[in-house]
Amino acid sequence: MIPVQRPHLGPEELEAVSRVFDSRWLGMGAVTKEFEEALKPYVGARHVIAVNTGTSALHLALDALGLKAGDEVVVPSLTFVACVQAIIATGATPVFCEVGLDTLTIDVADAVEAMTARTRVILPVHYGGEVCDMDALTAEAKARGVMVVDDAAHAFGSKYHGRSVGQLADMSCFSFDPIKNITCGEGGAVTTDDDDLAARMIPKRILGIDNDTWARYRNERRWVYQVVTPGFRYHLSNINAAIGLAQLKRFDEYRSRKREIVRRYDDAFRAIEGLAVIDHNLEDTFPFFYIIRVLSDRRDPLADHLKDRGVATGVHYIPNHLHPLFSDQTRSLPRTERLYREILTLPLYYEMSDGDIETVIASVRAFFSD
């Protein structure tokens, strides 16, 4: 079976982890700091705060804004539930909005329509690595005094009008989980240029502890510490940071190969009647996964056909407003519900062989030629 996604790991990652084992300092330390510094050229932000998951990154960022019960955060419904759970964890309420049919990224006009006097944050999602219309979004947010925290879990290494994702919003939240373009095994990061927001998040990501942070970075076991704020156990370990550092060395290689695969898919699938291809800006995008829209209620039959031919598929994602937890949401989202019936995720990962790519393309063509 050709999987939908698969991490690429090799001896470099094992060697990096082995060095951490030899140091006997497995938790947050000097390697974590090295990883944070290594990320800065890719994200273009002054502050990079490494954490243990992308979900932690989202929660840490939203918590730093002091969200509370009664506050609202506008977010696309078509995203992974981690994004929404981070909002709920602050006590705030998610308010769902539409995405574009051709991009699957946030519909700015509908996001504005969803805003109320209680809106504190707009949380766009750079779906599949494609960056949403950040100029329009940030202009609307600024006009209304609303913060922008972008979910960049899919978009590490992507750009927007020449600017890196990581410097487009008040805060950006990344994921380095097992299937992301760059993995730490598990990991994430928050980026910001705001000194005050960074100062709030740094102690919060390690249980509110302040003055031992640099000691930890230097791998010193100082017993004196001060707890200065409520906090969380969200810090990134040296083990995970070591994996991420090894992965960064192959960044250009990974991005180039995934762009090549997307180009081949696009060329093939644009010629198939019954499919709609999502817009891709490959000059700026580091693609995370590959989505097609299958028209005329044929998505599930195509998925079954591909499974029979050894090609795995997925659906990303079940819209959040359709989950029981959010049954009290009242906004109508017909476009998102249509997309949920149409979208299908095809295999896209660095190790795909040319033969794998051709198998996927030929299998899709065979379905529509029957």
SULHU-V827997 format. One line per field, one symbol per residue. burial: 1 if it has 16 or more other C-alpha atoms within 10 Angstrom, else 0. Layout:
burial = ???
This chain:
burial = 0111111100001001100100001111111110111010011111111111111111111111001100111111111100111111011111111111101111110111011000111111111111110100110110000111111111111111000111111111111111111111111111111000110111111111110110011010000000000011011111111111111100000110111011001101100000111101110111111111111001100110110010111011111110000000000010011011111111111101000110111011100000
